[in-house]
Each structure stands twice: as structure tokens, then as C-alpha cells.
Amino acid sequence: MSSQEGVVELIADAIARYLQQHPDAADNVVGIQRWWLEPELAAVHMDYVQAALDQLQSAEVVVETNVKGGLVVYSSKRSKSRPRT
């Protein structure tokens, strides 16, 4: 495993934990980086956060929703409420 893959895995784990604690949370990649991650992980490049979200989406942990204005929002696949499109 490369160091990049290790960082992506740490971020994916942090996002999954956040969603377990806040199952109705939904945000874009910037908000996820800023608000969902611990400070030491929030300082990583946005590409790592996006790669973690892509990994979680492939694992069917998160879903991607396109909202008005072309913004992409991520939320738990188990969330009761989804962002409006």
C-alpha cells in the first residue's frame, strides 16, 4: 500500500465514522474536508478527500447527489433524508 493509499484509507474511515455518528449529514467535498475530518486530516489535499469519497461510493457507504447549481453533495446511503435536487 502506498502512502497515498494509506491517507485515502484514513480519510475514508474518518468519513464513515462521522456518518455513523451523524447519519443524516450531507455536504460537498469542501464541507466534508472542513467539518467532518479531524484537523490533522482536514489539512490534506482535496484530491485525497475526493478519492476517499469515491472509494466509499464504490463500497455503497455514501451516495452522491447533484443539487441545483451543479453542486455535488455526499450523504450516507442509509440516510433518511436526502438533499433535494
BELMOQUI-V89624 format. One record per pair of residues at least 4 apart in sequence whose ideal C-beta (glycine too) atoms are under 6 Angstrom apart, sorted by sequence separation. I is the first residue (numbers start at 1). J is the second residue. If there is no record, write none. Layout:
i:I j:J
i:I j:J
This chain:
i:1 j:5
i:18 j:22
i:27 j:31
i:31 j:35
i:32 j:36
i:33 j:37
i:37 j:41
i:44 j:48
i:67 j:71
i:75 j:79
i:1 j:6
i:27 j:32
i:37 j:42
i:56 j:61
i:57 j:62
i:56 j:62
i:66 j:72
i:67 j:73
i:57 j:64
i:64 j:72
i:65 j:73
i:33 j:42
i:64 j:74
i:73 j:83
i:62 j:74
i:63 j:77
i:33 j:49
i:67 j:83
i:60 j:77
i:18 j:36
i:65 j:83
i:67 j:85
i:29 j:49
i:15 j:36
i:29 j:50
i:53 j:74
i:14 j:37
i:14 j:41
i:11 j:41
i:11 j:48
i:15 j:52
i:11 j:49
i:8 j:48
i:12 j:52
i:7 j:48
i:11 j:52
i:8 j:51
i:12 j:55
i:28 j:71
i:8 j:52
i:12 j:56
i:16 j:61
i:28 j:73
i:26 j:73
i:26 j:75
i:23 j:76
i:24 j:79
i:23 j:79
i:19 j:76
i:24 j:81
i:26 j:83
